[in-house]
Amino acid sequence: MIKVLGMIMTIGGAIALVMGVLGIFGSIGLMLSPWALTIIGVVFFFAGISLIKRRKDTDVIEQENHQ
């Protein structure tokens, strides 16, 4: 479950980051501030990557506890 959340955060962060950068350079018109979208995208992207890299999945933890 933790890995799934990490993947969702990584993908969502990457999308927000790309849209924010495109909004900053004027390629796309957004209803939100492009700087805020870029900052949120960076935070979510790095948080998702760190969840994927550092955390064990809940299934693995349950298997370790039963052994």
C-alpha positions in Angstrom: 0.0 0.0 0.0 2.9 2.4 0.8 4.4 1.7 -2.6 1.1 2.5 -4.4 0.8 5.8 -2.5 4.4 6.6 -3.4 3.7 5.9 -7.1 0.6 8.1 -7.1 2.5 10.9 -5.4 5.3 10.6 -7.9 3.1 10.6 -10.9 0.9 13.4 -9.6 4.0 15.4 -8.7 5.5 14.9 -12.1 2.3 16.1 -13.8 2.1 19.1 -11.6 5.7 19.9 -12.1 5.5 19.8 -15.9 2.3 21.9 -15.9 3.8 24.4 -13.6 7.0 24.8 -15.7 4.9 25.1 -18.8 2.8 27.7 -17.1 5.9 29.7 -16.0 7.2 29.8 -19.6 3.8 30.8 -21.0 3.2 27.7 -23.1 0.0 26.8 -21.3 -2.6 28.9 -19.5 -3.6 27.7 -16.1 -6.2 28.8 -13.6 -3.7 28.4 -10.8 -0.4 30.2 -10.1 2.3 28.3 -12.1 4.9 28.9 -9.3 2.6 27.4 -6.7 2.0 24.4 -9.0 5.7 24.0 -9.6 6.5 24.0 -5.9 3.7 21.5 -5.1 4.9 19.3 -7.9 8.5 19.3 -6.6 7.4 18.5 -3.1 5.1 15.6 -4.2 7.6 14.2 -6.7 10.4 14.0 -4.1 8.1 12.7 -1.4 6.8 10.0 -3.7 10.3 9.0 -4.7 11.5 8.8 -1.1 8.5 6.6 -0.2 9.3 4.2 -3.0 13.0 4.0 -2.1 13.0 4.0 1.7 9.9 2.3 2.9 9.0 -1.4 3.0 5.6 -2.3 1.7 3.0 -3.3 4.2 2.8 -6.8 2.7 6.6 -7.3 3.4 6.3 -6.1 6.9 3.4 -8.5 7.6 5.4 -11.4 6.2 8.4 -10.5 8.4 6.2 -10.3 11.5 4.7 -13.8 10.9 8.1 -15.5 10.6 
